[in-house]
């Protein structure tokens, strides 16, 4: 059980908004991919997000820096 939790729930990302109104949308796992959660960030705000058994992907709209264990990604630039 611990192995499954680590592989699904162990990944964190950090999103830093570079402008007002950055939207983060969580997408579900399973047979049908659906939106299940959204957040809005204003410039300078930071969100720490985790992939879980329910969240398989995140969609980020707007100018933001995304920090992962694999490196940094600039969105919307």
N, C-alpha and C positions, 0 to 999 in steps of 0.2 A: 504494500500500500504506500509506503513512504516513497518508493521509487516513482510511482505514478504522480504523486503530489509534487515532487521535485521537478519532473519533466513538464508538467502542465502549469503548475502554480509558481514555479521558481523564477520566471522571467519578469523582470521589471523594466520599464522604460520611464524616462523623465522627459516631459514636454515643457519647454519654456516659450511662452508667447512673445513674439517680437512686434506684435501689433494688437490693437483691441479687437475682440470678436473672434478669436481663434476657436474653432469648434473641434471637439474630440468626440468621435462616435464609436462606441463599442459594438462589435458584431458577434453574433452567437456562433457556437459550434453546432454540429449536427447535420441532419438531412437537409434542412433549409437554413441558409444564412439570413439572419434578420438583424435589424438594429435593436439593441436592448437598452442602451444608455447613452446619454450625451451630456457634455459639459461645455461651457463657454469660458474662455480665459481672456483677460485683458492684458495689455502690454506689461511685461515684467512678471506676470504670475507664472507659477510653476505647478505642475501636477505630476505626481508619481503614480503610475498606473501599472497594474499587474495582469498578466495573462492567466486565466483560470480555467476551470473545467467548463465554464459557461462562455468565456470570452476567447475567441480564436484570432481576432484581428481588430485593428483600430484604424479608423479613417480620420485624418487630420486635415482640416481646411484652414487656410490662412498662413501667414508668415510665422514660422516657429522653428526652434531647434529641438531635435529629438535626440536624446542621449540613450544609447544602448550599450550592452557589453561588446558589441561589434564595432562601435564607433559613433560618430555624430552624423546626423542627416539634417540638411536645411530644407524645410518645406515652404512652398509658396514664394520662392525667390526666383 
